[in-house]
Amino acid sequence: MLEFMPLVLFAVICTVLMFGYPVALSLAGTALAFAGMGLGLESMGIDANFDGSYLFALPNRLYGIMTNQTLLAVPLFVLMGVLLEKSKVAETLLDAMALLFGSLRGGLGISVTLVGMLLAASTGIVGATVVTMGLMSLPTMLKRQYSPSLATGTICATGTLGQIIPPSIALVLLGDVLSSAYQQAQLSMGIFSPKTVSVGDLFMGALVPGLILVVLYILYVAAIAWLKPSAAPAVDREELMEELGHRSGLGWLLLKGLVPPITLIVIVLGSILGGFATPTEASAVGAFGAMMLALAYRRLDLETLRAVIRSTTNVTTMVFMILIGAALFSLVFRAYGGEELITHLFESMPGGVVGATLVVMLVIFLLGFILDFIEITFVVVPIVGPILLAMGLDPVWLGIMIAINLQTSFLTPPFGFALFYLRGVAPDSVATSSIYRGVLPFILLQLSMLVALAFFPELATWLPDQF
């Protein structure tokens, strides 16, 4: 039994989290309890296969977390997204898109997809995007006689794009973890190389799959509108403009609502992809640009600024607290010989690297029902990442597969996080079954993207290789 203690530790943590206890405290508290048990058994002369020397690395781990330059991008990207949301820049962007495409059948659905993509890229947080899009666009879509299942499915699916569309917080965190995992895998193979995986590599790798998903979403909405016009009817542009309260012409609204935020995102992402700035530097530019936009729109008063800072601080504190708890868990897991146990299980698994990858993807998919992407990134990926990378997998490809896998998990009934977020803001007239039915086609599209990536890894690796 004691040789399987690492798996018991992992199962206990998952169980504790299912009871709703705070993630950071669950990780740290459970790990400390198991560490105390291991030290106690060793002191009684019972071989618990526990190496307490791993715990001496904790201060260095914590210092490394707090001084990590890559992780500094997290609060800045969060600040950028929250500013765009709280100052209603995103709302103006949605109005402009709705007026641009609304006169087409399915136009509102296409608008929601495009704005959701931009908002997801700027916030990178599934809950924030789904709730914001649900509050802003769902009432308009329902009022315009859109099918409830199509409207809710589109909002949920576009909300999860924050996992894959750069610049994404999920990719920033994944990049940092995979970089450490890649170096660890190289050392385990006796390779001493300075080569690593950067966040910019993941951004470039995610760009093509992310844009393909957006195109697939738009094509699906357009197909529904063509096959069943009553599910996604066209909207009278003048009537919609009157309802949204825009007195100025469409051209001025498009110029004011579309150009500035799109320019900001292009500058942030382009500076990273072009090698002109690191993700941390680009995130600072993005946060500053979002503040300038809010000031230009005259929507940054003291109350808004206070709400923005409070929200950014909450998210950043949560991320770093989870990081600290995950670091302690990782050390205790390894102290019990967890790394050797997982390596042995993977090597003895039928199918070799393919079988091991399938099992990991299935486990991550199921854990996505009970854990957020931050917990999975810092708890699961450091355990399985070095082993899979040592078996020859490309780190960029693995990171993109994990991101899309989590995106699909957050969308899958009955436990998908995105479904719960939208249910919380959707009117009572929208049945939960409609939300579930609405997301099913989008789940199939995302699974198709995963299969395509499995057979054509170049979709994720071609662009980083070019740079």
Secondary structure as the mmCIF struct_conf table of DSSP 4:
data_model
#
loop_
_struct_conf.conf_type_id
_struct_conf.id
_struct_conf.beg_label_comp_id
_struct_conf.beg_label_asym_id
_struct_conf.beg_label_seq_id
_struct_conf.end_label_comp_id
_struct_conf.end_label_asym_id
_struct_conf.end_label_seq_id
HELX_RH_3T_P HELX_RH_3T_P1 LEU A 2 PHE A 4
HELX_RH_AL_P HELX_RH_AL_P1 MET A 5 MET A 18
TURN_TY1_P TURN_TY1_P1 PHE A 19 GLY A 20
HELX_RH_AL_P HELX_RH_AL_P2 VAL A 23 SER A 43
TURN_TY1_P TURN_TY1_P2 MET A 44 GLY A 45
HELX_RH_3T_P HELX_RH_3T_P2 GLY A 52 ALA A 57
HELX_RH_AL_P HELX_RH_AL_P3 LEU A 58 MET A 66
TURN_TY1_P TURN_TY1_P3 THR A 67 THR A 67
TURN_TY1_P TURN_TY1_P4 GLN A 69 GLN A 69
HELX_RH_3T_P HELX_RH_3T_P3 THR A 70 LEU A 72
HELX_RH_AL_P HELX_RH_AL_P4 ALA A 73 LYS A 86
TURN_TY1_P TURN_TY1_P5 SER A 87 LYS A 88
HELX_RH_AL_P HELX_RH_AL_P5 VAL A 89 PHE A 101
TURN_TY1_P TURN_TY1_P6 GLY A 102 SER A 103
BEND BEND1 LEU A 104 LEU A 104
TURN_TY1_P TURN_TY1_P7 ARG A 105 GLY A 106
HELX_RH_AL_P HELX_RH_AL_P6 GLY A 107 THR A 123
HELX_RH_AL_P HELX_RH_AL_P7 VAL A 126 LYS A 143
TURN_TY1_P TURN_TY1_P8 ARG A 144 GLN A 145
HELX_RH_AL_P HELX_RH_AL_P8 PRO A 148 GLY A 159
HELX_RH_3T_P HELX_RH_3T_P4 THR A 160 GLN A 163
TURN_TY1_P TURN_TY1_P9 ILE A 164 ILE A 164
BEND BEND2 ILE A 165 PRO A 167
HELX_RH_AL_P HELX_RH_AL_P9 ILE A 169 SER A 188
TURN_TY1_P TURN_TY1_P10 MET A 189 GLY A 190
HELX_RH_AL_P HELX_RH_AL_P10 VAL A 199 LEU A 227
HELX_RH_3T_P HELX_RH_3T_P5 PRO A 229 ALA A 231
BEND BEND3 ALA A 232 ALA A 232
HELX_RH_AL_P HELX_RH_AL_P11 ARG A 237 LEU A 244
TURN_TY1_P TURN_TY1_P11 GLY A 245 GLY A 245
BEND BEND4 SER A 248 SER A 248
HELX_RH_AL_P HELX_RH_AL_P12 LEU A 250 GLY A 257
TURN_TY1_P TURN_TY1_P12 LEU A 258 LEU A 258
HELX_RH_AL_P HELX_RH_AL_P13 VAL A 259 LEU A 273
TURN_TY1_P TURN_TY1_P13 GLY A 274 GLY A 275
BEND BEND5 PHE A 276 ALA A 277
HELX_RH_AL_P HELX_RH_AL_P14 PRO A 279 ALA A 296
TURN_TY1_P TURN_TY1_P14 TYR A 297 ARG A 298
HELX_RH_AL_P HELX_RH_AL_P15 LEU A 302 ALA A 335
TURN_TY1_P TURN_TY1_P15 TYR A 336 GLY A 337
HELX_RH_AL_P HELX_RH_AL_P16 GLY A 338 GLU A 347
TURN_TY1_P TURN_TY1_P16 SER A 348 SER A 348
BEND BEND6 MET A 349 MET A 349
TURN_TY1_P TURN_TY1_P17 PRO A 350 GLY A 351
HELX_RH_AL_P HELX_RH_AL_P17 GLY A 352 LEU A 367
TURN_TY1_P TURN_TY1_P18 GLY A 368 ILE A 370
BEND BEND7 LEU A 371 LEU A 371
HELX_RH_AL_P HELX_RH_AL_P18 PHE A 373 VAL A 379
TURN_TY1_P TURN_TY1_P19 VAL A 380 VAL A 380
HELX_RH_AL_P HELX_RH_AL_P19 VAL A 381 ALA A 390
TURN_TY1_P TURN_TY1_P20 MET A 391 GLY A 392
HELX_RH_AL_P HELX_RH_AL_P20 PRO A 395 SER A 409
TURN_TY1_P TURN_TY1_P21 PHE A 410 LEU A 411
BEND BEND8 THR A 412 THR A 412
TURN_TY1_P TURN_TY1_P22 PRO A 413 PHE A 415
HELX_RH_AL_P HELX_RH_AL_P21 PHE A 417 VAL A 425
BEND BEND9 ALA A 426 ALA A 426
TURN_TY1_P TURN_TY1_P23 ASP A 428 SER A 429
BEND BEND10 VAL A 430 VAL A 430
HELX_RH_AL_P HELX_RH_AL_P22 THR A 432 PHE A 455
TURN_TY1_P TURN_TY1_P24 PRO A 457 PRO A 457
HELX_RH_AL_P HELX_RH_AL_P23 GLU A 458 GLN A 466
#
